[in-house]
Amino acid sequence: MRLGTYVEILNYVDDTAAAGAYYQKLGLVPLGDDVYTDGRYHLHLLAGQGENPSLRYFGCDLAALADAGLDIVDGAITSPAGIRILLSSDPPPRQLPHDNVAKAQDITRLGKFGELSAFIPDIEVECAFWEAAGYEVLGKYEQPTPWGIWLDQLFLIGLHQEDVDEPFAICHFAPDMKQVNTDLLGEGFDLQPFDSSTLPDDLTYQKLMTPYGIMFYLFTGDISDAQP
């Protein structure tokens, strides 16, 4: 069973207005109440301290989830890798802009949301957690290192077994991402090479370091009809 009927990414910030203005420059569209959408996910800005990014589900049957074996503590569960998921039995405050996140249209300059990406030490341990939470595997591979993508229709999780100490990242793909990254760099956004093997002037794959505790991976590629 799915965790709930609605999910959002939580971003804890000191100034929601400033953060909202920043995300709008990336093309996310304001929906009111400090919620911004890319057409596939909702990003909810919350004033204060918290773990960035976190997820929050609404419409949860907490008793059923507990009976299914999920370890719910203070209204939340946490994946082995440390992704915190808040669970609320309250009705969804709004609707997602899609019926299936893997097929939804993108509306930002960043292209399509591909996954919330996590580097993890043991893919089997981590995927067991997400499958117990109602996610189904879209694809699971061994090369270049063990990795896969999991889906619960509302959201996408990408797990990558690598010894990398890096925060979870929102991953976007676009065929013209090289030009997008060129434009973002020219506008003063903090872009950094994706890894040590990336040449300094190669903007095919970049990390966007926001001032708000969220990191984006910006990859060149077309996932419009992807079947991972």
C-alpha positions in Angstrom: 0.0 0.0 0.0 1.1 3.5 -0.7 2.1 5.8 2.1 -0.6 8.3 1.3 -2.5 10.1 -1.4 -0.4 13.2 -1.8 3.3 13.9 -1.3 5.5 17.1 -1.2 9.1 17.9 -0.8 9.8 20.0 2.3 12.5 22.7 2.3 13.1 24.4 5.6 14.4 27.9 5.1 14.9 31.1 7.1 13.1 33.3 4.6 10.3 31.7 2.6 9.8 34.8 0.4 13.5 35.0 -0.7 13.6 31.2 -1.3 10.4 31.4 -3.3 11.8 34.1 -5.5 14.9 32.0 -6.1 12.9 28.9 -7.1 10.7 31.0 -9.4 13.9 32.0 -11.3 14.4 28.3 -11.9 10.9 28.1 -13.4 9.0 26.6 -10.5 5.4 28.0 -10.4 3.9 29.3 -7.2 0.7 27.7 -6.1 0.2 29.8 -2.9 1.0 29.0 0.7 4.7 28.8 -0.1 4.2 25.8 -2.4 5.9 25.7 -5.8 5.6 23.1 -8.6 7.7 22.0 -11.5 4.7 20.0 -13.0 5.8 16.8 -11.4 6.4 17.5 -7.8 5.5 20.1 -5.2 8.1 21.9 -3.2 6.8 23.3 0.1 8.9 26.0 1.8 8.6 26.0 5.6 10.1 28.6 7.9 12.5 27.2 10.5 14.9 24.3 11.0 14.5 20.8 9.6 16.1 18.1 7.5 16.5 19.2 3.9 15.0 17.8 1.9 12.3 15.8 3.6 9.1 14.3 2.2 5.6 14.7 3.7 2.7 12.5 2.8 -1.0 13.3 3.5 -4.0 11.0 3.5 -2.1 8.3 5.4 -3.7 5.4 7.1 -1.3 5.4 10.0 -2.7 2.3 11.7 -2.5 0.3 8.5 1.1 1.5 7.8 2.1 0.5 11.4 0.4 -2.9 11.0 2.4 -3.3 7.7 5.6 -3.1 9.8 6.7 0.5 9.2 8.5 2.0 12.2 6.6 5.2 12.7 8.1 7.5 15.3 6.6 10.9 16.1 4.6 10.7 13.0 7.5 10.0 10.7 9.6 7.2 9.2 13.2 7.5 8.1 14.9 5.4 5.4 18.2 3.7 6.3 20.0 6.3 4.3 18.4 9.1 6.3 15.5 10.4 4.1 12.9 11.6 6.6 9.2 11.1 5.6 6.5 12.8 7.6 3.1 11.1 7.6 -0.2 12.9 8.2 -3.7 11.4 8.2 -5.1 14.8 7.3 -6.7 15.1 3.8 -4.3 16.4 1.1 -4.2 20.2 1.1 -4.2 20.3 -2.7 -3.8 17.9 -5.6 -0.7 17.0 -7.5 -0.6 18.1 -11.1 -0.4 14.6 -12.4 -1.8 11.0 -12.1 1.6 9.4 -12.6 4.8 11.4 -11.9 6.8 9.3 -14.4 4.6 10.5 -17.2 3.8 14.1 -16.1 4.7 17.1 -18.2 7.5 19.4 -17.1 6.9 23.2 -16.9 10.3 24.5 -15.7 13.5 25.5 -17.5 15.2 22.6 -15.8 13.4 19.9 -17.8 11.8 16.8 -16.2 12.1 15.7 -12.7 13.8 12.3 -12.8 14.2 11.3 -9.1 15.1 12.3 -5.6 18.6 10.9 -5.8 20.4 9.3 -2.9 23.9 7.8 -2.6 23.6 4.9 -0.3 25.9 2.2 1.2 23.7 -0.8 0.6 21.1 -0.8 -2.2 19.4 -3.9 -0.9 18.8 -2.5 2.5 17.5 0.8 1.2 15.3 -0.7 -1.5 13.7 -3.0 1.0 12.6 0.0 3.0 11.1 1.8 0.0 9.3 -1.3 -1.2 7.8 -1.8 2.2 6.7 1.8 1.9 4.7 1.0 -1.2 7.3 1.8 -3.9 7.7 -0.5 -6.9 11.0 -0.9 -8.8 11.0 0.7 -12.3 14.5 -0.6 -13.0 17.4 -2.1 -11.2 20.9 -2.4 -12.6 24.5 -3.4 -11.7 26.5 -1.1 -13.9 28.4 1.1 -13.5 27.5 0.5 -9.8 24.3 -1.0 -8.3 21.5 1.5 -8.8 17.8 1.7 -9.5 14.6 3.8 -9.6 11.5 3.2 -7.5 8.1 4.7 -8.0 4.8 4.9 -6.0 3.1 6.9 -8.9 3.2 10.0 -6.8 7.0 10.3 -6.5 10.3 8.8 -7.8 13.3 7.7 -5.7 16.7 6.9 -7.2 19.1 4.8 -5.2 22.8 4.7 -6.1 25.2 2.4 -4.2 28.4 4.4 -4.0 30.7 5.6 -1.2 29.9 9.2 -1.7 29.1 11.5 1.2 26.7 13.9 -0.4 23.2 15.2 0.5 20.1 13.9 -1.3 19.5 15.8 -4.6 16.5 16.6 -6.8 17.5 15.4 -10.2 16.3 16.9 -13.5 16.9 15.9 -17.1 16.7 18.0 -20.3 18.0 17.4 -23.8 19.3 21.0 -23.9 20.6 21.0 -20.3 24.0 22.1 -21.4 22.5 25.4 -22.6 20.4 25.6 -19.5 23.5 25.2 -17.4 25.3 27.8 -19.4 22.4 30.3 -18.9 22.2 29.5 -15.2 25.9 30.1 -14.7 25.7 33.4 -16.6 22.9 34.4 -14.2 25.0 33.8 -11.2 23.7 30.5 -10.0 26.2 28.3 -8.1 27.0 25.5 -10.4 29.7 22.9 -9.7 31.0 19.9 -11.6 29.0 16.8 -10.9 32.1 14.8 -9.9 35.9 14.9 -10.0 35.9 13.4 -13.5 33.9 16.3 -15.0 36.0 18.8 -16.8 35.7 22.3 -15.4 34.2 23.8 -18.6 31.9 20.8 -19.3 28.3 21.8 -18.5 26.7 18.6 -19.6 26.3 17.5 -16.0 26.3 19.9 -13.2 25.3 20.3 -9.5 23.2 23.4 -8.6 24.0 24.4 -5.0 21.1 26.5 -3.7 21.4 28.8 -0.7 18.5 26.9 0.9 19.9 23.5 1.8 18.7 21.8 -1.4 20.9 20.5 -4.2 19.9 19.8 -7.8 21.5 17.5 -10.3 21.1 18.9 -13.8 21.8 16.2 -16.4 21.7 16.3 -20.2 19.3 13.7 -21.4 15.7 13.0 -22.6 13.5 10.9 -20.3 10.2 11.8 -22.0 9.6 8.2 -22.9 12.0 6.6 -20.5 11.3 3.1 -19.1 14.2 2.9 -16.6 
